[in-house]
Amino acid sequence: MYICLCKGLTESDIRQAGEAGLTEPERLITRFGWDDSDCCGRCADHIDCAATLAAESLPCFAACPARSSSLT
């Protein structure tokens, strides 16, 4: 699924950034150029959703004890 049409970024791109440790909103904005003049800025408006998606892709996220206890 496309996340940013201006930049042609997909959900997979966000997950790959998360796997590389890029989960902070500011770093994602910089990495994907969502503050560039050729981007409409809608993605940056929803950066918290992208940051959550990226964090879910961290290798340690699935094994996190806090995550498993919060799901029960």
PDB file with one MODEL, atoms N, CA, C and O in Angstrom:
MODEL        1
ATOM      1  N   MET A   1       0.839  -1.170   0.000  1.00  0.00           N
ATOM      2  CA  MET A   1       0.000   0.000   0.000  1.00  0.00           C
ATOM      3  C   MET A   1       0.892   1.245   0.000  1.00  0.00           C
ATOM      4  O   MET A   1       1.912   1.295   0.689  1.00  0.00           O
ATOM      5  N   TYR A   2       0.495   2.226  -0.771  1.00  0.00           N
ATOM      6  CA  TYR A   2       1.243   3.480  -0.809  1.00  0.00           C
ATOM      7  C   TYR A   2       0.942   4.315   0.430  1.00  0.00           C
ATOM      8  O   TYR A   2      -0.209   4.460   0.842  1.00  0.00           O
ATOM      9  N   ILE A   3       1.996   4.854   1.004  1.00  0.00           N
ATOM     10  CA  ILE A   3       1.891   5.744   2.154  1.00  0.00           C
ATOM     11  C   ILE A   3       2.005   7.199   1.696  1.00  0.00           C
ATOM     12  O   ILE A   3       1.319   8.081   2.213  1.00  0.00           O
ATOM     13  N   CYS A   4       2.882   7.433   0.717  1.00  0.00           N
ATOM     14  CA  CYS A   4       3.116   8.786   0.212  1.00  0.00           C
ATOM     15  C   CYS A   4       3.155   8.747  -1.313  1.00  0.00           C
ATOM     16  O   CYS A   4       4.073   8.178  -1.904  1.00  0.00           O
ATOM     17  N   LEU A   5       2.175   9.341  -1.930  1.00  0.00           N
ATOM     18  CA  LEU A   5       2.135   9.375  -3.389  1.00  0.00           C
ATOM     19  C   LEU A   5       3.154  10.353  -3.959  1.00  0.00           C
ATOM     20  O   LEU A   5       3.699  10.118  -5.038  1.00  0.00           O
ATOM     21  N   CYS A   6       3.417  11.443  -3.250  1.00  0.00           N
ATOM     22  CA  CYS A   6       4.384  12.432  -3.739  1.00  0.00           C
ATOM     23  C   CYS A   6       5.765  11.808  -3.927  1.00  0.00           C
ATOM     24  O   CYS A   6       6.457  12.084  -4.907  1.00  0.00           O
ATOM     25  N   LYS A   7       6.149  10.971  -2.983  1.00  0.00           N
ATOM     26  CA  LYS A   7       7.479  10.361  -2.993  1.00  0.00           C
ATOM     27  C   LYS A   7       7.459   8.918  -3.480  1.00  0.00           C
ATOM     28  O   LYS A   7       8.515   8.310  -3.654  1.00  0.00           O
ATOM     29  N   GLY A   8       6.273   8.367  -3.702  1.00  0.00           N
ATOM     30  CA  GLY A   8       6.160   6.984  -4.155  1.00  0.00           C
ATOM     31  C   GLY A   8       6.575   5.974  -3.101  1.00  0.00           C
ATOM     32  O   GLY A   8       7.113   4.917  -3.430  1.00  0.00           O
ATOM     33  N   LEU A   9       6.328   6.291  -1.828  1.00  0.00           N
ATOM     34  CA  LEU A   9       6.731   5.425  -0.721  1.00  0.00           C
ATOM     35  C   LEU A   9       5.607   4.484  -0.324  1.00  0.00           C
ATOM     36  O   LEU A   9       4.433   4.853  -0.283  1.00  0.00           O
ATOM     37  N   THR A  10       6.007   3.272  -0.037  1.00  0.00           N
ATOM     38  CA  THR A  10       5.036   2.254   0.342  1.00  0.00           C
ATOM     39  C   THR A  10       5.184   1.881   1.812  1.00  0.00           C
ATOM     40  O   THR A  10       6.133   2.286   2.485  1.00  0.00           O
ATOM     41  N   GLU A  11       4.231   1.107   2.286  1.00  0.00           N
ATOM     42  CA  GLU A  11       4.284   0.575   3.643  1.00  0.00           C
ATOM     43  C   GLU A  11       5.581  -0.207   3.845  1.00  0.00           C
ATOM     44  O   GLU A  11       6.179  -0.163   4.920  1.00  0.00           O
ATOM     45  N   SER A  12       6.002  -0.908   2.825  1.00  0.00           N
ATOM     46  CA  SER A  12       7.247  -1.676   2.884  1.00  0.00           C
ATOM     47  C   SER A  12       8.452  -0.763   3.115  1.00  0.00           C
ATOM     48  O   SER A  12       9.370  -1.131   3.848  1.00  0.00           O
ATOM     49  N   ASP A  13       8.461   0.403   2.511  1.00  0.00           N
ATOM     50  CA  ASP A  13       9.557   1.356   2.720  1.00  0.00           C
ATOM     51  C   ASP A  13       9.617   1.801   4.175  1.00  0.00           C
ATOM     52  O   ASP A  13      10.701   1.923   4.746  1.00  0.00           O
ATOM     53  N   ILE A  14       8.452   2.045   4.776  1.00  0.00           N
ATOM     54  CA  ILE A  14       8.381   2.463   6.174  1.00  0.00           C
ATOM     55  C   ILE A  14       8.877   1.330   7.074  1.00  0.00           C
ATOM     56  O   ILE A  14       9.633   1.560   8.018  1.00  0.00           O
ATOM     57  N   ARG A  15       8.443   0.107   6.769  1.00  0.00           N
ATOM     58  CA  ARG A  15       8.884  -1.049   7.562  1.00  0.00           C
ATOM     59  C   ARG A  15      10.403  -1.245   7.445  1.00  0.00           C
ATOM     60  O   ARG A  15      11.053  -1.570   8.438  1.00  0.00           O
ATOM     61  N   GLN A  16      10.966  -1.058   6.269  1.00  0.00           N
ATOM     62  CA  GLN A  16      12.417  -1.187   6.098  1.00  0.00           C
ATOM     63  C   GLN A  16      13.157  -0.132   6.914  1.00  0.00           C
ATOM     64  O   GLN A  16      14.211  -0.412   7.485  1.00  0.00           O
ATOM     65  N   ALA A  17      12.613   1.064   6.970  1.00  0.00           N
ATOM     66  CA  ALA A  17      13.219   2.111   7.795  1.00  0.00           C
ATOM     67  C   ALA A  17      13.183   1.698   9.262  1.00  0.00           C
ATOM     68  O   ALA A  17      14.153   1.903   9.992  1.00  0.00           O
ATOM     69  N   GLY A  18      12.063   1.115   9.692  1.00  0.00           N
ATOM     70  CA  GLY A  18      11.952   0.637  11.062  1.00  0.00           C
ATOM     71  C   GLY A  18      12.952  -0.454  11.368  1.00  0.00           C
ATOM     72  O   GLY A  18      13.551  -0.469  12.443  1.00  0.00           O
ATOM     73  N   GLU A  19      13.137  -1.369  10.431  1.00  0.00           N
ATOM     74  CA  GLU A  19      14.117  -2.438  10.613  1.00  0.00           C
ATOM     75  C   GLU A  19      15.528  -1.871  10.759  1.00  0.00           C
ATOM     76  O   GLU A  19      16.376  -2.471  11.421  1.00  0.00           O
ATOM     77  N   ALA A  20      15.775  -0.734  10.151  1.00  0.00           N
ATOM     78  CA  ALA A  20      17.077  -0.078  10.241  1.00  0.00           C
ATOM     79  C   ALA A  20      17.180   0.814  11.480  1.00  0.00           C
ATOM     80  O   ALA A  20      18.208   1.451  11.705  1.00  0.00           O
ATOM     81  N   GLY A  21      16.112   0.858  12.284  1.00  0.00           N
ATOM     82  CA  GLY A  21      16.136   1.632  13.521  1.00  0.00           C
ATOM     83  C   GLY A  21      15.584   3.037  13.414  1.00  0.00           C
ATOM     84  O   GLY A  21      15.647   3.798  14.380  1.00  0.00           O
ATOM     85  N   LEU A  22      15.043   3.401  12.259  1.00  0.00           N
ATOM     86  CA  LEU A  22      14.455   4.737  12.097  1.00  0.00           C
ATOM     87  C   LEU A  22      13.002   4.691  12.523  1.00  0.00           C
ATOM     88  O   LEU A  22      12.132   4.297  11.745  1.00  0.00           O
ATOM     89  N   THR A  23      12.738   5.092  13.749  1.00  0.00           N
ATOM     90  CA  THR A  23      11.364   5.046  14.255  1.00  0.00           C
ATOM     91  C   THR A  23      10.889   6.386  14.803  1.00  0.00           C
ATOM     92  O   THR A  23       9.700   6.558  15.069  1.00  0.00           O
ATOM     93  N   GLU A  24      11.809   7.340  14.974  1.00  0.00           N
ATOM     94  CA  GLU A  24      11.417   8.644  15.502  1.00  0.00           C
ATOM     95  C   GLU A  24      10.792   9.476  14.383  1.00  0.00           C
ATOM     96  O   GLU A  24      11.295   9.478  13.259  1.00  0.00           O
ATOM     97  N   PRO A  25       9.704  10.180  14.679  1.00  0.00           N
ATOM     98  CA  PRO A  25       9.028  10.977  13.650  1.00  0.00           C
ATOM     99  C   PRO A  25       9.955  11.922  12.892  1.00  0.00           C
ATOM    100  O   PRO A  25       9.887  12.003  11.665  1.00  0.00           O
ATOM    101  N   GLU A  26      10.819  12.635  13.608  1.00  0.00           N
ATOM    102  CA  GLU A  26      11.702  13.599  12.954  1.00  0.00           C
ATOM    103  C   GLU A  26      12.656  12.914  11.979  1.00  0.00           C
ATOM    104  O   GLU A  26      12.930  13.435  10.898  1.00  0.00           O
ATOM    105  N   ARG A  27      13.157  11.750  12.365  1.00  0.00           N
ATOM    106  CA  ARG A  27      14.090  11.025  11.491  1.00  0.00           C
ATOM    107  C   ARG A  27      13.373  10.491  10.257  1.00  0.00           C
ATOM    108  O   ARG A  27      13.943  10.473   9.166  1.00  0.00           O
ATOM    109  N   LEU A  28      12.127  10.056  10.424  1.00  0.00           N
ATOM    110  CA  LEU A  28      11.359   9.575   9.272  1.00  0.00           C
ATOM    111  C   LEU A  28      11.061  10.717   8.304  1.00  0.00           C
ATOM    112  O   LEU A  28      11.159  10.546   7.089  1.00  0.00           O
ATOM    113  N   ILE A  29      10.701  11.872   8.836  1.00  0.00           N
ATOM    114  CA  ILE A  29      10.426  13.037   7.994  1.00  0.00           C
ATOM    115  C   ILE A  29      11.671  13.391   7.173  1.00  0.00           C
ATOM    116  O   ILE A  29      11.581  13.644   5.971  1.00  0.00           O
ATOM    117  N   THR A  30      12.821  13.405   7.830  1.00  0.00           N
ATOM    118  CA  THR A  30      14.068  13.726   7.141  1.00  0.00           C
ATOM    119  C   THR A  30      14.431  12.647   6.135  1.00  0.00           C
ATOM    120  O   THR A  30      14.790  12.954   4.998  1.00  0.00           O
ATOM    121  N   ARG A  31      14.341  11.391   6.538  1.00  0.00           N
ATOM    122  CA  ARG A  31      14.737  10.260   5.677  1.00  0.00           C
ATOM    123  C   ARG A  31      13.936  10.230   4.382  1.00  0.00           C
ATOM    124  O   ARG A  31      14.485  10.012   3.302  1.00  0.00           O
ATOM    125  N   PHE A  32      12.623  10.454   4.506  1.00  0.00           N
ATOM    126  CA  PHE A  32      11.761  10.344   3.334  1.00  0.00           C
ATOM    127  C   PHE A  32      11.475  11.669   2.652  1.00  0.00           C
ATOM    128  O   PHE A  32      10.755  11.700   1.654  1.00  0.00           O
ATOM    129  N   GLY A  33      12.018  12.761   3.163  1.00  0.00           N
ATOM    130  CA  GLY A  33      11.878  14.056   2.509  1.00  0.00           C
ATOM    131  C   GLY A  33      10.476  14.637   2.581  1.00  0.00           C
ATOM    132  O   GLY A  33      10.042  15.354   1.680  1.00  0.00           O
ATOM    133  N   TRP A  34       9.773  14.319   3.663  1.00  0.00           N
ATOM    134  CA  TRP A  34       8.406  14.825   3.787  1.00  0.00           C
ATOM    135  C   TRP A  34       8.340  16.307   4.102  1.00  0.00           C
ATOM    136  O   TRP A  34       7.256  16.888   4.160  1.00  0.00           O
ATOM    137  N   ASP A  35       9.491  16.916   4.304  1.00  0.00           N
ATOM    138  CA  ASP A  35       9.511  18.364   4.514  1.00  0.00           C
ATOM    139  C   ASP A  35      10.069  19.092   3.290  1.00  0.00           C
ATOM    140  O   ASP A  35      10.306  20.299   3.343  1.00  0.00           O
ATOM    141  N   ASP A  36      10.280  18.372   2.199  1.00  0.00           N
ATOM    142  CA  ASP A  36      10.758  18.968   0.952  1.00  0.00           C
ATOM    143  C   ASP A  36       9.635  19.753   0.271  1.00  0.00           C
ATOM    144  O   ASP A  36       8.451  19.515   0.511  1.00  0.00           O
ATOM    145  N   SER A  37      10.033  20.677  -0.569  1.00  0.00           N
ATOM    146  CA  SER A  37       9.041  21.511  -1.261  1.00  0.00           C
ATOM    147  C   SER A  37       8.225  20.732  -2.298  1.00  0.00           C
ATOM    148  O   SER A  37       7.153  21.183  -2.701  1.00  0.00           O
ATOM    149  N   ASP A  38       8.723  19.567  -2.735  1.00  0.00           N
ATOM    150  CA  ASP A  38       7.977  18.784  -3.725  1.00  0.00           C
ATOM    151  C   ASP A  38       7.032  17.762  -3.083  1.00  0.00           C
ATOM    152  O   ASP A  38       6.528  16.866  -3.760  1.00  0.00           O
ATOM    153  N   CYS A  39       6.802  17.898  -1.800  1.00  0.00           N
ATOM    154  CA  CYS A  39       5.908  16.981  -1.087  1.00  0.00           C
ATOM    155  C   CYS A  39       4.757  17.789  -0.497  1.00  0.00           C
ATOM    156  O   CYS A  39       4.964  18.880   0.033  1.00  0.00           O
ATOM    157  N   CYS A  40       3.548  17.251  -0.590  1.00  0.00           N
ATOM    158  CA  CYS A  40       2.366  17.999  -0.127  1.00  0.00           C
ATOM    159  C   CYS A  40       2.300  18.129   1.393  1.00  0.00           C
ATOM    160  O   CYS A  40       1.646  19.039   1.902  1.00  0.00           O
ATOM    161  N   GLY A  41       2.965  17.237   2.124  1.00  0.00           N
ATOM    162  CA  GLY A  41       3.006  17.340   3.583  1.00  0.00           C
ATOM    163  C   GLY A  41       1.961  16.524   4.319  1.00  0.00           C
ATOM    164  O   GLY A  41       1.974  16.489   5.549  1.00  0.00           O
ATOM    165  N   ARG A  42       1.064  15.872   3.613  1.00  0.00           N
ATOM    166  CA  ARG A  42       0.029  15.090   4.289  1.00  0.00           C
ATOM    167  C   ARG A  42       0.625  13.949   5.116  1.00  0.00           C
ATOM    168  O   ARG A  42       0.116  13.624   6.188  1.00  0.00           O
ATOM    169  N   CYS A  43       1.696  13.348   4.617  1.00  0.00           N
ATOM    170  CA  CYS A  43       2.324  12.238   5.341  1.00  0.00           C
ATOM    171  C   CYS A  43       2.899  12.719   6.661  1.00  0.00           C
ATOM    172  O   CYS A  43       2.785  12.035   7.678  1.00  0.00           O
ATOM    173  N   ALA A  44       3.514  13.885   6.650  1.00  0.00           N
ATOM    174  CA  ALA A  44       4.074  14.442   7.867  1.00  0.00           C
ATOM    175  C   ALA A  44       2.959  14.764   8.870  1.00  0.00           C
ATOM    176  O   ALA A  44       3.185  14.731  10.079  1.00  0.00           O
ATOM    177  N   ASP A  45       1.768  15.073   8.373  1.00  0.00           N
ATOM    178  CA  ASP A  45       0.633  15.324   9.260  1.00  0.00           C
ATOM    179  C   ASP A  45       0.228  14.062  10.016  1.00  0.00           C
ATOM    180  O   ASP A  45      -0.356  14.140  11.096  1.00  0.00           O
ATOM    181  N   HIS A  46       0.541  12.902   9.446  1.00  0.00           N
ATOM    182  CA  HIS A  46       0.183  11.616  10.056  1.00  0.00           C
ATOM    183  C   HIS A  46       1.436  10.831  10.439  1.00  0.00           C
ATOM    184  O   HIS A  46       1.463   9.603  10.351  1.00  0.00           O
ATOM    185  N   ILE A  47       2.457  11.544  10.858  1.00  0.00           N
ATOM    186  CA  ILE A  47       3.746  10.931  11.147  1.00  0.00           C
ATOM    187  C   ILE A  47       3.670   9.926  12.290  1.00  0.00           C
ATOM    188  O   ILE A  47       4.435   8.961  12.304  1.00  0.00           O
ATOM    189  N   ASP A  48       2.778  10.125  13.238  1.00  0.00           N
ATOM    190  CA  ASP A  48       2.670   9.187  14.358  1.00  0.00           C
ATOM    191  C   ASP A  48       2.287   7.790  13.864  1.00  0.00           C
ATOM    192  O   ASP A  48       2.781   6.793  14.389  1.00  0.00           O
ATOM    193  N   CYS A  49       1.432   7.713  12.884  1.00  0.00           N
ATOM    194  CA  CYS A  49       1.052   6.411  12.315  1.00  0.00           C
ATOM    195  C   CYS A  49       2.248   5.760  11.621  1.00  0.00           C
ATOM    196  O   CYS A  49       2.462   4.555  11.757  1.00  0.00           O
ATOM    197  N   ALA A  50       3.019   6.537  10.887  1.00  0.00           N
ATOM    198  CA  ALA A  50       4.201   6.002  10.206  1.00  0.00           C
ATOM    199  C   ALA A  50       5.240   5.566  11.223  1.00  0.00           C
ATOM    200  O   ALA A  50       5.887   4.537  11.034  1.00  0.00           O
ATOM    201  N   ALA A  51       5.415   6.328  12.301  1.00  0.00           N
ATOM    202  CA  ALA A  51       6.383   5.969  13.336  1.00  0.00           C
ATOM    203  C   ALA A  51       5.980   4.671  14.030  1.00  0.00           C
ATOM    204  O   ALA A  51       6.837   3.847  14.348  1.00  0.00           O
ATOM    205  N   THR A  52       4.691   4.485  14.266  1.00  0.00           N
ATOM    206  CA  THR A  52       4.207   3.238  14.872  1.00  0.00           C
ATOM    207  C   THR A  52       4.459   2.067  13.941  1.00  0.00           C
ATOM    208  O   THR A  52       4.911   1.011  14.384  1.00  0.00           O
ATOM    209  N   LEU A  53       4.178   2.237  12.676  1.00  0.00           N
ATOM    210  CA  LEU A  53       4.421   1.191  11.687  1.00  0.00           C
ATOM    211  C   LEU A  53       5.907   0.834  11.635  1.00  0.00           C
ATOM    212  O   LEU A  53       6.264  -0.342  11.560  1.00  0.00           O
ATOM    213  N   ALA A  54       6.759   1.840  11.676  1.00  0.00           N
ATOM    214  CA  ALA A  54       8.205   1.602  11.656  1.00  0.00           C
ATOM    215  C   ALA A  54       8.645   0.870  12.914  1.00  0.00           C
ATOM    216  O   ALA A  54       9.443  -0.064  12.841  1.00  0.00           O
ATOM    217  N   ALA A  55       8.132   1.284  14.066  1.00  0.00           N
ATOM    218  CA  ALA A  55       8.515   0.655  15.332  1.00  0.00           C
ATOM    219  C   ALA A  55       8.091  -0.808  15.377  1.00  0.00           C
ATOM    220  O   ALA A  55       8.802  -1.641  15.939  1.00  0.00           O
ATOM    221  N   GLU A  56       6.950  -1.125  14.797  1.00  0.00           N
ATOM    222  CA  GLU A  56       6.481  -2.507  14.765  1.00  0.00           C
ATOM    223  C   GLU A  56       7.420  -3.399  13.960  1.00  0.00           C
ATOM    224  O   GLU A  56       7.380  -4.623  14.088  1.00  0.00           O
ATOM    225  N   SER A  57       8.259  -2.791  13.134  1.00  0.00           N
ATOM    226  CA  SER A  57       9.176  -3.546  12.291  1.00  0.00           C
ATOM    227  C   SER A  57      10.545  -3.751  12.929  1.00  0.00           C
ATOM    228  O   SER A  57      11.398  -4.444  12.375  1.00  0.00           O
ATOM    229  N   LEU A  58      10.749  -3.149  14.090  1.00  0.00           N
ATOM    230  CA  LEU A  58      12.008  -3.374  14.791  1.00  0.00           C
ATOM    231  C   LEU A  58      12.126  -4.846  15.139  1.00  0.00           C
ATOM    232  O   LEU A  58      11.146  -5.444  15.582  1.00  0.00           O
ATOM    233  N   PRO A  59      13.295  -5.455  14.953  1.00  0.00           N
ATOM    234  CA  PRO A  59      13.464  -6.879  15.259  1.00  0.00           C
ATOM    235  C   PRO A  59      13.104  -7.236  16.693  1.00  0.00           C
ATOM    236  O   PRO A  59      12.608  -8.336  16.938  1.00  0.00           O
ATOM    237  N   CYS A  60      13.336  -6.349  17.639  1.00  0.00           N
ATOM    238  CA  CYS A  60      13.064  -6.675  19.038  1.00  0.00           C
ATOM    239  C   CYS A  60      11.612  -6.434  19.427  1.00  0.00           C
ATOM    240  O   CYS A  60      11.210  -6.837  20.518  1.00  0.00           O
ATOM    241  N   PHE A  61      10.818  -5.800  18.591  1.00  0.00           N
ATOM    242  CA  PHE A  61       9.447  -5.439  18.952  1.00  0.00           C
ATOM    243  C   PHE A  61       8.593  -6.668  19.250  1.00  0.00           C
ATOM    244  O   PHE A  61       7.835  -6.667  20.220  1.00  0.00           O
ATOM    245  N   ALA A  62       8.700  -7.702  18.442  1.00  0.00           N
ATOM    246  CA  ALA A  62       7.876  -8.888  18.621  1.00  0.00           C
ATOM    247  C   ALA A  62       8.206  -9.613  19.914  1.00  0.00           C
ATOM    248  O   ALA A  62       7.335 -10.259  20.496  1.00  0.00           O
ATOM    249  N   ALA A  63       9.448  -9.518  20.373  1.00  0.00           N
ATOM    250  CA  ALA A  63       9.859 -10.222  21.581  1.00  0.00           C
ATOM    251  C   ALA A  63       9.707  -9.375  22.841  1.00  0.00           C
ATOM    252  O   ALA A  63      10.031  -9.841  23.933  1.00  0.00           O
ATOM    253  N   CYS A  64       9.233  -8.169  22.713  1.00  0.00           N
ATOM    254  CA  CYS A  64       9.116  -7.257  23.843  1.00  0.00           C
ATOM    255  C   CYS A  64       8.083  -7.770  24.850  1.00  0.00           C
ATOM    256  O   CYS A  64       6.921  -7.953  24.486  1.00  0.00           O
ATOM    257  N   PRO A  65       8.482  -8.011  26.126  1.00  0.00           N
ATOM    258  CA  PRO A  65       7.534  -8.505  27.131  1.00  0.00           C
ATOM    259  C   PRO A  65       6.377  -7.547  27.372  1.00  0.00           C
ATOM    260  O   PRO A  65       5.249  -7.987  27.593  1.00  0.00           O
ATOM    261  N   ALA A  66       6.636  -6.251  27.334  1.00  0.00           N
ATOM    262  CA  ALA A  66       5.575  -5.277  27.565  1.00  0.00           C
ATOM    263  C   ALA A  66       4.506  -5.379  26.486  1.00  0.00           C
ATOM    264  O   ALA A  66       3.322  -5.201  26.771  1.00  0.00           O
ATOM    265  N   ARG A  67       4.906  -5.663  25.259  1.00  0.00           N
ATOM    266  CA  ARG A  67       3.946  -5.786  24.160  1.00  0.00           C
ATOM    267  C   ARG A  67       3.052  -6.994  24.366  1.00  0.00           C
ATOM    268  O   ARG A  67       1.836  -6.891  24.204  1.00  0.00           O
ATOM    269  N   SER A  68       3.624  -8.134  24.718  1.00  0.00           N
ATOM    270  CA  SER A  68       2.822  -9.352  24.871  1.00  0.00           C
ATOM    271  C   SER A  68       1.886  -9.251  26.058  1.00  0.00           C
ATOM    272  O   SER A  68       0.774  -9.776  25.997  1.00  0.00           O
ATOM    273  N   SER A  69       2.298  -8.588  27.151  1.00  0.00           N
ATOM    274  CA  SER A  69       1.408  -8.469  28.300  1.00  0.00           C
ATOM    275  C   SER A  69       0.286  -7.474  28.051  1.00  0.00           C
ATOM    276  O   SER A  69      -0.786  -7.585  28.646  1.00  0.00           O
ATOM    277  N   SER A  70       0.523  -6.503  27.178  1.00  0.00           N
ATOM    278  CA  SER A  70      -0.528  -5.519  26.898  1.00  0.00           C
ATOM    279  C   SER A  70      -1.592  -6.056  25.959  1.00  0.00           C
ATOM    280  O   SER A  70      -2.661  -5.461  25.829  1.00  0.00           O
ATOM    281  N   LEU A  71      -1.312  -7.173  25.303  1.00  0.00           N
ATOM    282  CA  LEU A  71      -2.262  -7.753  24.370  1.00  0.00           C
ATOM    283  C   LEU A  71      -3.237  -8.703  25.053  1.00  0.00           C
ATOM    284  O   LEU A  71      -4.206  -9.140  24.432  1.00  0.00           O
ATOM    285  N   THR A  72      -3.002  -9.023  26.293  1.00  0.00           N
ATOM    286  CA  THR A  72      -3.887  -9.974  26.979  1.00  0.00           C
ATOM    287  C   THR A  72      -4.924  -9.283  27.790  1.00  0.00           C
ATOM    288  O   THR A  72      -5.747  -9.940  28.429  1.00  0.00           O
TER     289      THR A  72
ENDMDL
END
